Amino acid sequence: MVGRLNVIPIGPVPPGLLDSLAASLSELLALQCMLSDICVDPAAAYDISRGQYDSHLLLPHLEDLARANNARVLGVTEVDIFSSVFTFVFGVARLNGVAAVISLHRLRTSFYGLPEDAELLVTRAQREAAHEIGHLFGFTHCPDRNCVMSFSSAAEEIDLKSDRFCALCQSQKN
């Protein structure tokens, strides 16, 4: 993949995690990944009836930032996000779009009542980010459960897949 990706926090996000995410994505996807000094406020996407944030209300603002900076954008947030189709999502992107968002909320082991595992959080965030960025480059969900483009409805499914594209997806990206 060729291009530039700006990683933008949506609300407070641990800076070290963003640094690690940008570095790993740069290597994995062969993209120039840069941390943005912009921070997006998620408040306008809050749905009081659900107690969550609507991921599709976050995307338009990120898309405007992407167009203004002539780069794709990955928004990273700690808030719990949902879409109209799912009770929650780990991330969302428009196919062939310019912006994606991932949430760390349900990627954290502490969400499931387990001790916090910083290393596993970074791994999950990397895989989810690579998946959503794959959508930006036109990749759809892959039936190969080991492929980073396979759909994950549970954090354990993210743990089981690779952070790489399968051979079929790899051939499509070249």
N, C-alpha and C positions, 0 to 999 in steps of 0.2 A: 504494500500500500504506500502510496506517495501522498504527501501533504503535510499540513501543520494542524496540530490539535492544541487548543487552549483548555486547560483544566481550571475550572472555576468553582470555588466553594459556593454552596447555596446555604446560607446561614453558617454558624460556627462549625468548622471541621478541623480536626487535628492537623496542623501544618506538616508534621513529619509524615503522616499518612499520605498527604497529597504529593509530597516530594517523592516518596517511594512509588506511588502509583504512576506518576508522570515518568519516572525513570524506567520502570518495568514496561510500560506501554510503548515507550519510545523504542526500546529494544525489541519487544515482541512483535510490534506492528510496523517497524521501520518508518515511524512517523516522528517528526520533530514535535515533541510535547513540551509545552511551556506552561508554567503556573501563571495564572492571571492575578493581578492585584485588585481586580474587581471582585466584590462579594455580592451575590444576589440575595435579596431578602425573600424568603419563601411565604411570608404572611398572606399575600394576596391569593395564594393557592389553597389556603386552609379551608376545609369543609367542616364546619362546626358539628353537623349532624353525625359525621363519621369519626371525628377526632383525628383525621388524617389529612394529608395534602394531596391534591389532585395533580398527578404527574403531567397531565395534558395542559394544565394551566401554567406549568413551569416552562414547558418547551417553547412557546412563542417568544418569551423574553430572551431565552438562550439563542434562539434562531436569529433574532435581531442582532445580538452581540456577535454571532458567527458571521453574519453578512457584513457588519460594520468593520470587522477585523479580517475579512477574507480568509477565514480559517474555520475548521470544524471546532465544535465546542462540546466538552464533556462537563456537565454540572455534577458535583458530588455533594450529597447532603446527609445529614444525620436524621432528618425527619422521616416519618413513616409515610410512604406514598402509595397511591392506588390509581387504578384506571377504571373507566366505566365498565370494563369487562371483568376485571379481577378485584377481589377483596383487597389484595395488596400486590405490589410488584417490586422486584429487586431493582428494576431499571426499565427505561422505555426510550425508544428512538423511532423516528419515522424512517421507513425504508428509503434509501437514497437521499436522506435528509442531511442537514448540516449540524444538528444538535442532538445530544442524548443526555440523559440524567440517570444516575444510579443513587440508591439509598443504602447507607451503611446500617440503617436501623435493624433490619432483620438478618443482616449478615453477621452481626455481633453474636457471639456465643452467649453473652449475658442476657440477650433477649429470650433465650430458651432456658434460663435459670441455671446456666453453667458458668464456671469462672471465666473471666475475660481472657481471650487468647488473641493477642495482638498480631502474631504471625499468621494465624488462620484468617483473621479479618483482612489483612493485606492480600492474602492469596485469593480469598473470595471476591474482594473488590477488584482485583486485577482481572479475574475471569469474567466477572459481570461486566466490567468496563469494556473488555475486549469483545464480548458478545454484542453489547449495544453499539460499539463502534463498527463492528462487522455489519450491522444493519445499515449504518450510514453509507457503507460502501456497497450496498445492494445484496448482502447475504441474507437469505431467509433461514428459518430454523432447519437444522440438519437432523436426520433420523439417527445418526451415529451418536450414541450416548457419551462417547469419549470426546467428541468434538466440542470445542468451545461454543459453537453455534447451536448446540442442542438446547432445547427449551428446559428451563428449570423452574419447578413450582415449589421446591423446598430447598433449604440451604444444603442439606445432605446431597442433593443432586449436583449442586455446584462443586461440592467437595470431590465427587466421584469423577467428574469430567476433567479433561486436560485443559491447559491454558493455551493450547494450540489448535489450529484448524486441521481437520482430517484431510486425507489425501485428496478427496473429491473437492472440498472447499478450497484447499490450497491451490489446486489446479485452476480454479475459477478466479482466484485473486491475482494470478500472474498475467 
